[in-house]
Amino acid sequence: MYVQNAKSSERKPVTVPGLHAMKAQGQRIVVLTAYDTSFAMQLESAGVDVALVGDSLGMVVQGHRSTLSVTLEHMVYHTGMVARGLSSTLLIADLPFMADRDVPHVLEAGARLVGEAGAAMVKIEGAAPHVLDGIAALVARAIPVCAHVGLTPQSVHKFGGFRIQGREQAAADRVLDEALAVQSAGADLLVLEGVPRALGERVTQALKIPVIGIGAGPQCDGQVLVLHDMLGITPGKRPKFSKDFLAGRDSIAAAIRAYADDVRSGAFPAPEHCFD
């Protein structure tokens, strides 16, 4: 939870129970990706609540067309760099493609990302039975889990591209069912990506755990963006759900602060960043 100390200008460390308290109190949660120490320090200075080392690094750092080439070694390496730049911001690390193929591999990946690299939570995509088993196994060993449903980038080939999910009633019901399933398996947080804003609101109201939206509308408990997208430096067309916060500002630090302020005030995402 973002708590400013007037005397020391220090803030209390963000914790998993703190995120739950923020949902209960109606405080929006600010999440942003980071991939190295320097940018992690910028997030920390701007008061970002959660830093996510996403496997999006495969696209914005490594230059691939999807996240599928990212390995566990890559994730451990980048998570360790980000951890060294943080003191109070909570750190989440993605489980890369196929790290969730069975419980032993999930536990190995979780142990390395938390024990070796310094993450406080791991993120896992989908809600298939083996994923639910993996969530339960991690939670049983005191490793907090952030689930991820809706548009899950590791399923890009199954979806036929990065396509918005849940537009039709049956598909929307399926996304909600998946969100409830990962919560029941023990997830403490949910990333909901690429769904109509009405579905984002529906999922957020149905779940007890915080819901972090990316292209899921303004009613989610918090928002996350890819750092390179919100700085306007991703090659090609910027995603509809993102915004160039560096435009009109003189520094990266100012852009990140503006993003955090807009998430907390509810100014972002605006209608033009949402799907209907």
DAPE-V399838 format. One record per run of one state. SS is the DSSP state (hx for helix, st for strand, lp for the rest). FROM is the first residue (numbers start at 0). LEN is the number of residues. If there is no record, write none. Layout:
# DAPE-V399838
ss->SS from->FROM len->LEN
ss->SS from->FROM len->LEN
This chain:
# DAPE-V399838
ss->lp from->0 len->3
ss->st from->3 len->1
ss->lp from->4 len->6
ss->st from->10 len->1
ss->lp from->11 len->4
ss->hx from->15 len->10
ss->lp from->25 len->3
ss->st from->28 len->5
ss->lp from->33 len->3
ss->hx from->36 len->10
ss->lp from->46 len->3
ss->st from->49 len->4
ss->lp from->53 len->3
ss->hx from->56 len->4
ss->lp from->60 len->11
ss->hx from->71 len->12
ss->lp from->83 len->6
ss->st from->89 len->5
ss->lp from->94 len->8
ss->hx from->102 len->14
ss->lp from->116 len->4
ss->st from->120 len->5
ss->lp from->125 len->3
ss->hx from->128 len->12
ss->lp from->140 len->3
ss->st from->143 len->7
ss->lp from->150 len->2
ss->hx from->152 len->7
ss->lp from->159 len->5
ss->st from->164 len->1
ss->lp from->165 len->3
ss->hx from->168 len->17
ss->lp from->185 len->3
ss->st from->188 len->5
ss->lp from->193 len->1
ss->st from->194 len->1
ss->lp from->195 len->1
ss->hx from->196 len->10
ss->lp from->206 len->3
ss->st from->209 len->5
ss->lp from->214 len->7
ss->st from->221 len->4
ss->lp from->225 len->1
ss->hx from->226 len->4
ss->lp from->230 len->21
ss->hx from->251 len->14
ss->lp from->265 len->5
ss->hx from->270 len->3
ss->lp from->273 len->3
